[in-house]
């Protein structure tokens, strides 16, 4: 019975992340750039700046989310955030041709989704598992990649069929109809005694863990390695965010149909999942920086393909290379920071 409850939490987290703000506002954003340009006459830079605002909002919310989740728990916060996030998506469908409104929504909607970013779901999952924690977290986190594979393709078809405004309404309805029941039925916070003990039998006390972390953090900020890692992954994150946002509109500019371009973006999401799993396996076998050099070389090849105009099916190859990099960089960052 207990095992069933644990994996129910994992299932709720996987579905929540697949249909959450990460999949919709980040992976799916590129599909909406071209329709907004056509309807409102905005430039590519103006529309893309709204996507950048979303990324800045994610960074700003990270600390706040951790504090709020620790105070109120994942379940309570998710049950409030799901309808709020759906309402925010619906607001996009009624957006007037005013850039200030678009930018305001780009700030507001990530805030409304405060309890639906990965930190909250992964906290709930990790609290339930003593063994197989890595597997449980990996399965839950794969939800982001699954959403990244499905959301752009579905949005591409919906935009072509009913327009971008109705597509936002459809996304809002799906979030409510799928993630809300899953969270209500299956998402549970672990008992407080397990969370306090780190969910590990005989683990260190809460006080000793905090003291150790404080000492480590103080030493970290004076370490050259820390700042090298921070700079390297900041640059990779910036490049990855640009690729995710602009891949679809660039393909449309090159003469692709919106549906086929969205399929390329969906390929990126699928490769993201494979990249995470493959990198996680390699990290136990190969020196981590060498792994990242290999994935970066693949992504550089992908950039070269796109620079040549993404001729034919080579665009899918480039998208797969980008997906591998984004999937691998998240695993490698956690692994290298720990080391």
Backbone torsions as a table, in degrees:
resi	resn	phi	psi	omega
1	UNK	NA	-42.0	-179.6
2	UNK	-64.8	-43.3	179.4
3	UNK	-60.7	-38.3	179.4
4	UNK	-64.2	-41.8	179.6
5	UNK	-64.6	-40.7	179.0
6	UNK	-58.8	-48.2	-176.5
7	UNK	-76.0	-21.2	170.5
8	UNK	-63.9	-40.6	177.1
9	UNK	-62.8	-42.5	177.8
10	UNK	-60.9	-43.4	179.9
11	UNK	-62.2	-43.6	179.3
12	UNK	-63.1	-39.7	179.4
13	UNK	-67.4	-41.2	180.0
14	UNK	-62.2	-46.8	179.0
15	UNK	-66.0	-41.6	179.6
16	UNK	-61.1	-39.2	179.2
17	UNK	-76.1	-32.3	178.6
18	UNK	-66.6	-31.4	-179.8
19	UNK	-115.3	26.5	-176.7
20	UNK	-97.3	-175.5	-177.1
21	UNK	-65.1	-29.7	178.2
22	UNK	-62.7	-46.4	-179.1
23	UNK	-70.4	-39.7	-173.4
24	UNK	-84.1	-49.0	-174.4
25	UNK	-81.0	-23.2	-178.3
26	UNK	-102.7	-62.1	-176.5
27	UNK	-70.7	-33.2	-177.1
28	UNK	-89.8	-6.7	-172.7
29	UNK	-62.9	-38.3	-175.3
30	UNK	-61.3	-28.5	-178.0
31	UNK	-67.4	-24.5	-176.3
32	UNK	-92.0	-9.0	-175.6
33	UNK	-62.5	-50.3	-176.5
34	UNK	-64.0	-45.0	177.1
35	UNK	-60.0	-37.9	178.6
36	UNK	-67.5	-38.1	176.3
37	UNK	-60.5	-45.1	-176.0
38	UNK	-67.7	-43.6	-173.8
39	UNK	-76.4	-41.0	-172.2
40	UNK	-102.8	-11.6	-178.8
41	UNK	75.0	16.1	177.7
42	UNK	-74.0	155.1	177.0
43	UNK	-80.8	164.5	177.5
44	UNK	-58.7	-41.1	-179.2
45	UNK	-64.8	-39.0	-179.7
46	UNK	-65.5	-42.7	179.2
47	UNK	-68.4	-43.3	-177.7
48	UNK	-64.6	-29.2	178.7
49	UNK	-62.7	-33.1	175.6
50	UNK	-62.6	-38.2	177.0
51	UNK	-67.4	-37.7	176.4
52	UNK	-62.6	-38.5	177.7
53	UNK	-59.8	-40.5	177.7
54	UNK	-58.9	-44.0	-179.6
55	UNK	-65.1	-41.0	177.2
56	UNK	-64.5	-38.5	178.6
57	UNK	-63.8	-38.8	177.9
58	UNK	-59.5	-45.9	179.5
59	UNK	-62.1	-44.5	-177.6
60	UNK	-66.4	-31.8	-176.3
61	UNK	-81.2	-16.2	-172.3
62	UNK	-56.5	-49.9	-178.5
63	UNK	-67.1	-43.7	-179.9
64	UNK	-60.2	-42.1	-179.6
65	UNK	-61.4	-43.7	179.2
66	UNK	-58.8	-42.2	-180.0
67	UNK	-64.9	-47.2	-176.7
68	UNK	-66.8	-40.4	179.1
69	UNK	-64.7	-40.6	177.6
70	UNK	-62.2	-33.7	-176.2
71	UNK	-81.1	-42.8	-171.7
72	UNK	-111.6	-13.9	-179.3
73	UNK	89.9	158.7	-176.4
74	UNK	-70.9	-45.8	-174.4
75	UNK	-58.8	-51.4	-176.9
76	UNK	-61.7	-43.5	-178.5
77	UNK	-67.6	-39.6	179.7
78	UNK	-65.3	-42.2	-179.0
79	UNK	-64.4	-27.4	174.7
80	UNK	-82.5	-36.6	-174.0
81	UNK	-75.8	-31.4	-176.5
82	UNK	-61.2	-53.7	177.7
83	UNK	-65.7	-32.0	178.1
84	UNK	-66.2	-43.2	178.2
85	UNK	-63.6	-43.0	178.1
86	UNK	-61.0	-40.9	177.7
87	UNK	-63.4	-38.4	178.0
88	UNK	-64.4	-42.1	176.3
89	UNK	-61.8	-40.2	178.7
90	UNK	-63.1	-34.0	178.7
91	UNK	-61.6	-33.9	177.6
92	UNK	-59.3	-33.9	-176.4
93	UNK	-69.3	-20.5	179.8
94	UNK	-103.4	14.3	-173.0
95	UNK	-66.7	129.3	175.7
96	UNK	-80.3	170.0	-179.9
97	UNK	-77.6	55.9	-178.5
98	UNK	-125.7	115.9	-176.5
99	UNK	-58.6	-36.7	-178.4
100	UNK	-61.4	-36.9	178.2
101	UNK	-67.4	-42.8	178.2
102	UNK	-60.0	-44.5	179.6
103	UNK	-68.2	-37.4	178.5
104	UNK	-63.8	-41.0	177.1
105	UNK	-66.5	-33.5	178.9
106	UNK	-65.7	-24.3	173.6
107	UNK	-86.5	-44.4	-171.7
108	UNK	-67.5	-45.1	-173.1
109	UNK	-64.0	-43.8	174.0
110	UNK	-59.5	-34.1	177.0
111	UNK	-67.0	-43.1	178.6
112	UNK	-61.6	-27.6	-179.4
113	UNK	-92.5	24.1	-171.9
114	UNK	-50.9	-40.7	-176.2
115	UNK	-88.8	10.0	-173.6
116	UNK	-115.4	3.4	175.8
117	UNK	-80.2	160.4	-170.6
118	UNK	-53.5	-34.9	-176.7
119	UNK	-54.0	-43.5	-177.0
120	UNK	-66.9	-48.9	-178.6
121	UNK	-64.5	-41.8	-177.3
122	UNK	-70.1	-28.1	174.1
123	UNK	-64.5	-43.3	179.1
124	UNK	-63.3	-43.6	-179.0
125	UNK	-63.4	-48.5	-174.5
126	UNK	-65.1	-25.9	-180.0
127	UNK	-70.3	-18.8	-175.5
128	UNK	-93.4	-16.6	-168.0
129	UNK	-111.8	132.5	168.7
130	UNK	-95.1	-55.3	175.4
131	UNK	-102.5	162.5	179.5
132	UNK	57.6	28.2	178.9
133	UNK	-63.3	-44.3	-179.9
134	UNK	-59.2	-42.6	179.0
135	UNK	-63.9	-44.4	-177.9
136	UNK	-62.8	-46.1	179.1
137	UNK	-65.1	-40.0	178.8
138	UNK	-62.5	-42.9	179.2
139	UNK	-64.5	-45.0	179.8
140	UNK	-62.6	-46.2	-177.3
141	UNK	-67.7	-23.7	176.5
142	UNK	-63.4	-18.3	178.1
143	UNK	-57.3	-36.4	178.9
144	UNK	-61.7	-44.4	178.9
145	UNK	-67.7	-37.8	177.4
146	UNK	-61.7	-44.9	176.2
147	UNK	-62.4	-38.6	178.3
148	UNK	-64.6	-25.4	177.5
149	UNK	-82.5	-34.1	-172.7
150	UNK	-92.0	-45.7	-171.7
151	UNK	-58.9	-49.7	-178.8
152	UNK	-61.2	-40.2	-179.4
153	UNK	-65.4	-47.2	179.8
154	UNK	-61.6	-42.6	179.7
155	UNK	-65.8	-37.8	178.2
156	UNK	-59.6	-44.1	179.3
157	UNK	-69.2	-40.7	-179.1
158	UNK	-66.9	-41.8	179.5
159	UNK	-61.9	-41.4	178.7
160	UNK	-65.7	-31.4	-175.4
161	UNK	-88.3	-43.9	-171.1
162	UNK	-127.2	-2.8	179.2
163	UNK	95.4	161.7	-174.3
164	UNK	-71.3	-31.3	-179.9
165	UNK	-65.2	-47.2	178.9
166	UNK	-66.3	-29.3	177.8
167	UNK	-64.9	-41.5	175.9
168	UNK	-61.8	-40.0	177.3
169	UNK	-64.1	-40.5	178.5
170	UNK	-63.3	-41.8	177.5
171	UNK	-61.4	-42.5	178.2
172	UNK	-60.3	-43.5	179.5
173	UNK	-65.2	-39.3	179.3
174	UNK	-66.0	-42.8	178.0
175	UNK	-57.2	-45.8	-179.9
176	UNK	-67.1	-44.5	-172.8
177	UNK	-73.3	-26.9	-174.7
178	UNK	-106.8	-55.4	-172.6
179	UNK	-74.3	-33.1	-179.4
180	UNK	-64.7	-48.7	175.9
181	UNK	-61.8	-39.1	178.7
182	UNK	-61.1	-44.6	179.6
183	UNK	-66.6	-40.6	-178.5
184	UNK	-65.3	-40.8	-174.4
185	UNK	-84.2	-36.2	-166.5
186	UNK	-122.1	-22.1	-175.7
187	UNK	-80.0	119.1	-179.9
188	UNK	-135.5	141.0	171.4
189	UNK	-79.8	144.3	177.6
190	UNK	-66.1	152.6	175.3
191	UNK	-54.4	146.1	-173.2
192	UNK	-61.7	-31.3	-179.1
193	UNK	-66.3	-32.2	178.1
194	UNK	-73.5	-39.9	179.8
195	UNK	-65.0	-42.9	-177.8
196	UNK	-64.8	-32.2	-178.8
197	UNK	-90.3	7.2	179.2
198	UNK	78.1	12.1	179.6
199	UNK	58.7	29.3	178.7
200	UNK	-131.5	124.1	-180.0
201	UNK	-60.0	131.2	178.6
202	UNK	71.2	17.3	-178.3
203	UNK	-72.5	171.8	-178.6
204	UNK	-67.4	155.1	179.8
205	UNK	-69.6	161.7	-177.3
206	UNK	-62.6	-39.8	-178.1
207	UNK	-64.6	-43.5	-177.5
208	UNK	-68.0	-34.7	178.0
209	UNK	-63.9	-42.5	-179.2
210	UNK	-63.8	-43.3	-179.4
211	UNK	-63.2	-43.1	179.7
212	UNK	-62.8	-42.2	-178.9
213	UNK	-64.3	-39.1	-179.0
214	UNK	-63.1	-43.2	178.3
215	UNK	-63.3	-45.3	-179.7
216	UNK	-61.3	-43.0	-178.7
217	UNK	-63.7	-40.0	179.4
218	UNK	-62.6	-40.5	178.7
219	UNK	-72.0	-33.0	-176.3
220	UNK	-60.3	-46.9	-173.0
221	UNK	-67.7	-13.1	176.6
222	UNK	-98.9	3.8	-175.5
223	UNK	-93.7	132.5	176.2
224	UNK	-63.4	-37.2	-179.7
225	UNK	-60.4	-40.8	179.4
226	UNK	-58.5	-47.2	-176.6
227	UNK	-72.1	-31.2	174.5
228	UNK	-64.9	-44.6	177.3
229	UNK	-61.9	-45.1	-178.9
230	UNK	-60.1	-45.0	-178.6
231	UNK	-66.6	-43.4	-177.9
232	UNK	-62.5	-46.8	-176.7
233	UNK	-77.3	-24.3	172.1
234	UNK	-64.1	-45.0	178.9
235	UNK	-64.4	-43.4	179.0
236	UNK	-63.2	-40.6	179.2
237	UNK	-64.0	-39.3	179.6
238	UNK	-64.7	-44.2	179.4
239	UNK	-65.2	-44.0	-179.6
240	UNK	-60.8	-43.3	179.9
241	UNK	-62.0	-40.0	179.3
242	UNK	-65.3	-41.5	-179.9
243	UNK	-64.3	-45.5	-179.2
244	UNK	-59.0	-44.1	-175.2
245	UNK	-73.0	-36.5	-167.6
246	UNK	-104.3	-4.3	-175.9
247	UNK	-60.8	-47.3	-178.1
248	UNK	-65.6	-52.4	-179.8
249	UNK	-61.5	-33.2	177.7
250	UNK	-65.4	-39.1	178.2
251	UNK	-67.8	-38.7	177.3
252	UNK	-63.6	-41.2	176.3
253	UNK	-60.4	-30.5	-178.8
254	UNK	-82.2	2.1	175.8
255	UNK	104.6	4.3	178.7
256	UNK	-76.5	153.0	171.7
257	UNK	-73.8	155.5	-179.0
258	UNK	-60.9	-38.4	-178.4
259	UNK	-65.5	-44.5	-177.8
260	UNK	-69.3	-37.1	176.9
261	UNK	-63.5	-38.8	177.5
262	UNK	-65.3	-32.9	177.0
263	UNK	-64.5	-36.8	175.8
264	UNK	-62.5	-42.6	178.1
265	UNK	-63.5	-36.4	176.0
266	UNK	-64.9	-36.1	175.4
267	UNK	-61.1	-38.3	176.5
268	UNK	-57.5	-46.0	-179.5
269	UNK	-62.4	-42.0	178.8
270	UNK	-64.8	-41.5	178.8
271	UNK	-65.8	-29.6	176.6
272	UNK	-59.3	-44.4	179.1
273	UNK	-64.3	-47.4	-179.7
274	UNK	-61.7	-41.3	179.4
275	UNK	-60.8	-39.7	178.7
276	UNK	-64.1	-47.6	-178.1
277	UNK	-66.0	-44.1	-178.0
278	UNK	-65.9	-44.1	179.9
279	UNK	-65.3	-40.7	178.5
280	UNK	-60.0	-38.1	177.9
281	UNK	-69.3	-42.3	-177.4
282	UNK	-68.1	-31.5	-174.9
283	UNK	-60.6	-25.9	177.3
284	UNK	-82.9	-6.9	-173.8
285	UNK	-118.0	-28.9	-170.9
286	UNK	-128.1	147.9	176.3
287	UNK	-54.7	123.4	-169.3
288	UNK	-55.4	-45.8	179.2
289	UNK	-58.5	-33.8	178.2
290	UNK	-66.1	-36.8	177.0
291	UNK	-61.2	-46.4	-177.9
292	UNK	-66.9	-34.5	176.1
293	UNK	-60.7	-41.3	178.5
294	UNK	-63.7	-46.0	179.6
295	UNK	-67.1	-37.3	177.5
296	UNK	-65.2	-37.6	177.3
297	UNK	-61.8	-40.6	176.9
298	UNK	-62.3	-42.6	-179.4
299	UNK	-66.9	-36.7	176.1
300	UNK	-61.7	-40.5	175.5
301	UNK	-60.8	-41.4	177.7
302	UNK	-61.3	-41.6	177.1
303	UNK	-61.8	-39.8	179.4
304	UNK	-64.3	-40.4	178.2
305	UNK	-61.2	-46.9	179.9
306	UNK	-64.7	-36.0	179.9
307	UNK	-64.6	-25.6	178.8
308	UNK	-86.0	0.8	175.7
309	UNK	106.7	7.8	177.3
310	UNK	50.8	56.0	-176.2
311	UNK	-70.0	127.3	174.0
312	UNK	55.8	-143.9	-174.7
313	UNK	-74.6	-3.7	175.5
314	UNK	-61.8	-23.3	176.9
315	UNK	-62.2	-33.9	176.8
316	UNK	-67.7	-37.9	177.6
317	UNK	-62.4	-44.1	178.8
318	UNK	-62.2	-42.1	-179.1
319	UNK	-64.7	-39.3	177.1
320	UNK	-62.7	-42.3	179.0
321	UNK	-61.5	-42.5	178.4
322	UNK	-65.3	-41.3	179.5
323	UNK	-62.4	-41.1	176.7
324	UNK	-58.8	-44.6	-178.1
325	UNK	-63.3	-47.8	-177.4
326	UNK	-64.0	-39.7	177.3
327	UNK	-65.8	-41.7	-176.7
328	UNK	-71.7	-36.0	-173.9
329	UNK	-65.5	-33.6	179.4
330	UNK	-66.7	-45.3	177.7
331	UNK	-65.2	-43.4	-176.9
332	UNK	-66.3	-37.3	179.2
333	UNK	-62.1	-47.8	179.5
334	UNK	-61.9	-41.1	-177.7
335	UNK	-68.8	-46.7	-176.0
336	UNK	-71.3	-36.5	177.2
337	UNK	-63.3	-41.1	177.6
338	UNK	-62.2	-44.8	179.8
339	UNK	-63.7	NA	NA
